[in-house]
Amino acid sequence: MGHSILMLKEAGTRLPAEGVLAQFAKIHAIRSLADLKNLGKGSAEIVLVDAAMPNLRSSDIVRRLTEAVPHNSVILLLDATQSPAQVLRQLASLRGLRPPSPPKRGVASMARLLGVSQESFARILNVSSRTAHRWLKGARPRPRAELNRLESIVSRLEETLPGTEAIRSYLNHPNPNLAGERPVDLLARRDFDRVESDLRAIQEGVYL
């Protein structure tokens, strides 16, 4: 499938939170249970299922999905009729997606979460590659505004999106709400305000 998170909805319907879900999940519309076999043995690690499909029973879908997706995939029912903000709160409460209230991350931990190279991380923090290397190896970073901003954005990413794969998907896909740019490229240019504003808009349910 090419996406680690898949959201299943019934064809011809529009979910109130669809704009938010599309920020980190692949939206896939189905017309019948037979459509599920076309999912194949893709790489979806989490499959979200709209629990309120008008003409399809979610219990039948979950039963059929166990045959269509990898055995290690997590299948979750989601009340997608809720507002975007409510859906995000529901996702954040699911322990299967990410642990609640993650501790403050160190420099190396933030780089791993973002999935960026040492060179990209150095550009984000506006330091040399050598300095970034020392920090990633455990040296204590000196205070700087870029580091504080990145810590703020990482915290907001973890509050907004359900897990590492969703965060990396959000960062690395062209975002129509950011003029088609990838959020990770904005971070590399230290355009932190636009990324943080976009995440705030997702949290507040602006994108419908």
Kinemage of the C-alpha trace (Angstrom):
@kinemage 1
@onewidth
@group {chain A} dominant
@subgroup {mainchain}
@vectorlist {calphas} color= white
{ca met a 1} P 0.000 0.000 0.000
{ca gly a 2} L 2.896 2.359 0.602
{ca his a 3} L 1.274 3.789 3.749
{ca ser a 4} L 1.651 2.528 7.297
{ca ile a 5} L -1.805 3.774 8.323
{ca leu a 6} L -4.923 3.007 6.307
{ca met a 7} L -8.408 4.468 6.866
{ca leu a 8} L -11.342 2.526 5.418
{ca lys a 9} L -14.621 4.270 4.660
{ca glu a 10} L -17.650 3.430 2.543
{ca ala a 11} L -17.555 4.731 -1.031
{ca gly a 12} L -19.749 7.767 -1.595
{ca thr a 13} L -19.463 9.038 1.971
{ca arg a 14} L -17.559 12.011 3.335
{ca leu a 15} L -16.222 11.745 6.875
{ca pro a 16} L -16.283 14.926 8.994
{ca ala a 17} L -12.661 14.265 9.986
{ca glu a 18} L -11.491 13.107 6.562
{ca gly a 19} L -9.309 16.159 5.973
{ca val a 20} L -7.502 15.564 9.251
{ca leu a 21} L -7.127 11.827 8.709
{ca ala a 22} L -5.697 12.394 5.235
{ca gln a 23} L -2.784 14.270 6.812
{ca phe a 24} L -1.296 10.999 8.046
{ca ala a 25} L -3.347 8.091 6.662
{ca lys a 26} L -4.264 6.719 3.248
{ca ile a 27} L -8.044 7.036 2.793
{ca his a 28} L -9.440 3.984 0.991
{ca ala a 29} L -13.108 3.766 -0.050
{ca ile a 30} L -14.841 0.397 -0.362
{ca arg a 31} L -18.230 -0.573 -1.816
{ca ser a 32} L -18.450 -4.142 -0.534
{ca leu a 33} L -16.572 -6.744 1.458
{ca ala a 34} L -15.148 -8.044 -1.806
{ca asp a 35} L -13.122 -4.834 -2.134
{ca leu a 36} L -11.107 -5.795 0.924
{ca lys a 37} L -9.296 -8.590 -0.885
{ca asn a 38} L -7.737 -5.949 -3.144
{ca leu a 39} L -5.826 -4.586 -0.169
{ca gly a 40} L -3.473 -7.522 -0.566
{ca lys a 41} L -0.632 -8.091 1.830
{ca gly a 42} L 0.412 -4.455 1.956
{ca ser a 43} L 2.502 -2.687 4.551
{ca ala a 44} L -0.315 -1.064 6.542
{ca glu a 45} L 0.626 -1.380 10.209
{ca ile a 46} L -2.587 0.235 11.458
{ca val a 47} L -5.975 -0.072 9.749
{ca leu a 48} L -8.677 2.324 10.947
{ca val a 49} L -12.254 1.338 10.126
{ca asp a 50} L -15.191 3.740 10.074
{ca ala a 51} L -17.562 2.203 12.615
{ca ala a 52} L -20.624 3.951 11.162
{ca met a 53} L -20.696 2.900 7.509
{ca pro a 54} L -24.295 3.244 6.233
{ca asn a 55} L -24.499 -0.056 4.334
{ca leu a 56} L -21.642 -2.200 5.646
{ca arg a 57} L -21.253 -3.787 9.065
{ca ser a 58} L -17.978 -2.919 10.732
{ca ser a 59} L -17.830 -6.344 12.423
{ca asp a 60} L -17.936 -8.044 9.004
{ca ile a 61} L -15.203 -5.735 7.741
{ca val a 62} L -12.922 -6.464 10.694
{ca arg a 63} L -13.439 -10.213 10.251
{ca arg a 64} L -12.579 -10.015 6.552
{ca leu a 65} L -9.615 -7.721 7.193
{ca thr a 66} L -7.931 -10.347 9.342
{ca glu a 67} L -7.555 -12.348 6.144
{ca ala a 68} L -6.493 -9.443 3.921
{ca val a 69} L -3.821 -7.617 5.925
{ca pro a 70} L -0.612 -8.837 7.591
{ca his a 71} L -1.109 -10.654 10.885
{ca asn a 72} L 0.870 -8.014 12.762
{ca ser a 73} L -1.434 -5.205 11.588
{ca val a 74} L -3.540 -3.436 14.212
{ca ile a 75} L -7.209 -3.061 13.231
{ca leu a 76} L -9.152 -0.358 15.079
{ca leu a 77} L -12.744 0.822 14.855
{ca leu a 78} L -13.024 4.597 14.714
{ca asp a 79} L -16.107 6.742 15.179
{ca ala a 80} L -15.337 8.969 12.210
{ca thr a 81} L -18.672 10.779 12.471
{ca gln a 82} L -17.180 12.864 15.269
{ca ser a 83} L -15.584 16.263 14.773
{ca pro a 84} L -11.917 16.330 13.719
{ca ala a 85} L -10.815 17.376 17.207
{ca gln a 86} L -12.776 14.514 18.788
{ca val a 87} L -11.292 11.998 16.352
{ca leu a 88} L -7.771 13.123 17.210
{ca arg a 89} L -8.502 12.810 20.918
{ca gln a 90} L -9.867 9.317 20.294
{ca leu a 91} L -6.732 8.320 18.389
{ca ala a 92} L -4.462 9.799 21.040
{ca ser a 93} L -6.236 7.748 23.731
{ca leu a 94} L -5.550 4.442 21.980
{ca arg a 95} L -2.568 2.871 23.707
{ca gly a 96} L -2.019 0.612 20.711
{ca leu a 97} L -0.985 3.619 18.639
{ca arg a 98} L 1.346 5.463 20.968
{ca pro a 99} L 2.016 5.716 24.681
{ca pro a 100} L 0.249 8.588 26.467
{ca ser a 101} L 2.168 11.618 27.682
{ca pro a 102} L 5.572 10.807 26.163
{ca pro a 103} L 8.581 12.093 28.105
{ca lys a 104} L 10.564 15.038 26.831
{ca arg a 105} L 12.794 13.841 24.024
{ca gly a 106} L 16.545 14.292 23.764
{ca val a 107} L 18.266 15.430 20.576
{ca ala a 108} L 18.975 11.912 19.267
{ca ser a 109} L 15.457 10.781 20.112
{ca met a 110} L 13.945 13.707 18.190
{ca ala a 111} L 16.050 12.897 15.131
{ca arg a 112} L 14.909 9.267 15.235
{ca leu a 113} L 11.273 10.291 15.571
{ca leu a 114} L 11.519 12.648 12.595
{ca gly a 115} L 13.400 10.053 10.554
{ca val a 116} L 15.873 12.601 9.176
{ca ser a 117} L 19.550 12.230 8.334
{ca gln a 118} L 22.334 13.890 10.314
{ca glu a 119} L 22.778 16.441 7.526
{ca ser a 120} L 19.081 17.311 7.479
{ca phe a 121} L 19.014 17.540 11.262
{ca ala a 122} L 21.977 19.923 11.157
{ca arg a 123} L 20.111 22.172 8.690
{ca ile a 124} L 17.012 22.183 10.871
{ca leu a 125} L 19.036 23.277 13.897
{ca asn a 126} L 21.271 25.634 11.868
{ca val a 127} L 24.500 24.010 13.073
{ca ser a 128} L 27.393 22.280 11.343
{ca ser a 129} L 27.190 18.580 10.550
{ca arg a 130} L 30.035 18.019 13.014
{ca thr a 131} L 28.104 19.717 15.806
{ca ala a 132} L 24.966 17.743 14.971
{ca his a 133} L 27.030 14.548 15.056
{ca arg a 134} L 28.336 15.348 18.554
{ca trp a 135} L 24.837 16.115 19.813
{ca leu a 136} L 23.431 12.940 18.305
{ca lys a 137} L 26.186 10.964 20.022
{ca gly a 138} L 25.195 12.358 23.417
{ca ala a 139} L 27.037 15.669 23.811
{ca arg a 140} L 24.912 18.224 25.616
{ca pro a 141} L 23.649 20.823 23.104
{ca arg a 142} L 24.135 24.476 23.812
{ca pro a 143} L 20.923 26.525 24.134
{ca arg a 144} L 19.640 27.928 20.855
{ca ala a 145} L 16.318 29.155 19.524
{ca glu a 146} L 16.108 26.521 16.763
{ca leu a 147} L 16.372 23.689 19.278
{ca asn a 148} L 13.616 25.180 21.412
{ca arg a 149} L 11.340 25.562 18.379
{ca leu a 150} L 11.995 22.007 17.238
{ca glu a 151} L 11.205 20.659 20.715
{ca ser a 152} L 7.907 22.560 20.580
{ca ile a 153} L 7.044 21.153 17.149
{ca val a 154} L 7.970 17.596 18.170
{ca ser a 155} L 5.668 17.901 21.183
{ca arg a 156} L 2.849 19.144 18.960
{ca leu a 157} L 3.465 16.342 16.450
{ca glu a 158} L 3.132 13.783 19.235
{ca glu a 159} L -0.030 15.444 20.548
{ca thr a 160} L -1.596 15.615 17.084
{ca leu a 161} L -0.650 12.420 15.244
{ca pro a 162} L -1.036 8.787 16.345
{ca gly a 163} L 2.498 7.448 16.373
{ca thr a 164} L 5.884 7.540 14.662
{ca glu a 165} L 4.724 6.296 11.266
{ca ala a 166} L 1.942 8.873 11.102
{ca ile a 167} L 4.406 11.625 12.035
{ca arg a 168} L 6.873 10.591 9.333
{ca ser a 169} L 4.088 10.258 6.770
{ca tyr a 170} L 2.887 13.765 7.591
{ca leu a 171} L 6.394 15.209 7.378
{ca asn a 172} L 7.387 13.557 4.108
{ca his a 173} L 4.280 13.956 1.945
{ca pro a 174} L 3.419 17.099 -0.061
{ca asn a 175} L 0.860 19.039 1.924
{ca pro a 176} L -1.813 20.987 -0.007
{ca asn a 177} L -2.286 23.202 3.029
{ca leu a 178} L 1.378 24.223 2.769
{ca ala a 179} L 1.295 25.076 -0.953
{ca gly a 180} L 2.222 21.497 -1.832
{ca glu a 181} L 5.453 21.523 0.153
{ca arg a 182} L 6.593 18.777 2.502
{ca pro a 183} L 6.688 19.840 6.169
{ca val a 184} L 10.159 18.302 6.526
{ca asp a 185} L 11.459 20.676 3.829
{ca leu a 186} L 9.982 23.645 5.695
{ca leu a 187} L 11.756 22.475 8.836
{ca ala a 188} L 15.039 22.253 6.911
{ca arg a 189} L 14.534 25.928 5.976
{ca arg a 190} L 13.641 26.634 9.605
{ca asp a 191} L 10.171 27.795 8.608
{ca phe a 192} L 8.873 26.546 11.933
{ca asp a 193} L 5.905 28.914 12.074
{ca arg a 194} L 4.155 27.399 9.048
{ca val a 195} L 4.544 23.829 10.266
{ca glu a 196} L 3.371 24.696 13.762
{ca ser a 197} L 0.401 26.642 12.386
{ca asp a 198} L -0.586 23.685 10.214
{ca leu a 199} L -0.444 21.291 13.165
{ca arg a 200} L -2.480 23.715 15.260
{ca ala a 201} L -5.085 23.877 12.494
{ca ile a 202} L -5.273 20.052 12.438
{ca gln a 203} L -5.755 19.955 16.210
{ca glu a 204} L -8.506 22.555 16.060
{ca gly a 205} L -10.312 20.762 13.255
{ca val a 206} L -9.906 23.519 10.656
{ca tyr a 207} L -9.409 21.059 7.777
{ca leu a 208} L -12.731 19.421 6.954
